[in-house]
Amino acid sequence: MLKPGYLDLLSSGELENRVKTLKEMLVNCVLCPHQCGVNRLKGEKGYCKTLDNVIVSGAQAHLGEEEELVGRYGSGTIFFSHCNLGCVFCQNYEISYCGEGEEVNTNELAEMMLYLQRRRCHNINLVSPGHIVPQIVEAIFIAAKNGLNIPIVYNSNGYDLTDTLKLLEGIVDIYMPDMKFSDDNIAEKYLGVKNYYKIAKAAIKEMYRQVGDLKTDDKNIAYKGLLIRHLIMPQNLAGTEEIMRFIAEEISKDIYVNIMEQYYPAHKSYNFEELSRRISREEYKKAVNSAKLVGLKRYKYSI
């Protein structure tokens, strides 16, 4: 397994430069597509409701992720509170909407990363990181100086700004974005944001440019690359066929795609009749078949 890219950036001094650049962005925050422009260092809250310190709802060796991340000892998962989407079907709304968790500074976040490494986790898996990239990079910088040497997983909802992602090049080893919807109007109805598909497509292209197809070692543990998650929705509201076509034709037929069936009504779903049920077996079969039809080679499914 190759050493994580952030160790080379640490040696060259570039990692410290990235920390400085990103921290300056908190003064006029344009980290994510909302472009709020607030001064988070002076107590101004934007869409994500997060200031300088991050809120962590949990940090643990997680065994429920993809097997290429979990391995024998688990993925070192850090769950961040708040989010830059407003999904009406959010299954973790206590964290994403209500902000449940503990406020920590970058030194404490770095120690969490080192703790998970001591637990023999195979990676550091950052869940919902898009609104706190400066704090994460500073924590990686601190942790790397103190011995962190396992891959970084950027586990996002796909609503990421390409300009911010470019500042993560060489720091993030594995990108794991969602692709939720293929129609911007439908996405706006259920996610509460504009241009989701347009922004997610650009973000995923940038992620792929940086890390390429998913690579694993001789124990099938991922150490670099792109892994896309797609949640099947009732009545094909997600537009699965279009998403699979985009991945195959504009990214790569060798992309690892996890086609997920675990949708269930949560949060405000029951306000929408079309979201108030689980998906059917036939809906899931059709979604999986759409990946096959466009020639994707590495899609994961559970039937």
C-alpha positions, 0 to 999 in steps of 0.5 A: 500500500502506498503511503497517504498523499498528505505525508508528502504534502507535510514533508514539502510544507504544502500541507501547512500552506493549505491549512492557512489558505483554508482557514482564511476562507472562514472569514468570508465563507464560500466553502460550499455551494451556498456561498454564504459569505459569513465571517465564521471566526466572528460568530456569524452563522451561515446555512450550516450553522457551524462556526470555527469549532466543529461538532462531532456526534461520534467517532468509532471503528465502524463495521457497517461501511463498504467491505473495502473500507471496513476490512478486519478492524473497521473504518475509523468513522468520524460523524460531523453534525450539521449539513449543507443539504436539507433532505426531507428524508434524512435518516440522521436528522438529529445530527444533520438538522438539530446539530446533536454532538460535542464541540471540539477544536482541531487539536481534539479532532486530531487526537480522535484521528490518532485514537482511531489509528491506534484502534487499528482502523484502516482509514479515517472516514470523515462523514459530512465534511463539506462545511468544515474542510479548513478544520479537517485539514488543520486536524490532519496536519496536526495528526500527521505531525504526530504519526497519522499515516492511514488513508483519508476518506471524504464521505460526502453528500455530493453537494461539494464545490470544486474550488474547495475540492481542489484544495484537498488534492493530495490530502484526500485519498478516497472520495466517497460521495453520494449521487442522490438525484439526476433532476435539479427540480426534483432535487430542490423539492426534496433536498432544499437546494438548487442545482444539486445534480449540476454541482454533484456532477462537477464535484465527482468529475473533480474527485475522479481527476484527483484519485481515479478508480478505486484501488485496493491492496492484496487484502482488498482494503481500499487505499485510493480512488473514487467510490460512489453511493446511490440510494434508490428512491420510490418511483425512481424519483432519484433518476437512477438510469440517468445517474448510471449513464453519467457515471459510465459515459462521463467518468469511467465504467470501472468506477465502484458504485454502491447501489443501495436499497436501504431507503425508509421514510424518515424525518419529513418523508410522510409529508410526501406521499411518494416518499412514505414507503420503502422501495419495492424489490422490482424497483431495486432490480430495475435500478441494478439492471440500469448499471448493467445496461450502461456497462458499469463493471464494479457495481455493488448490490444486495440481491 
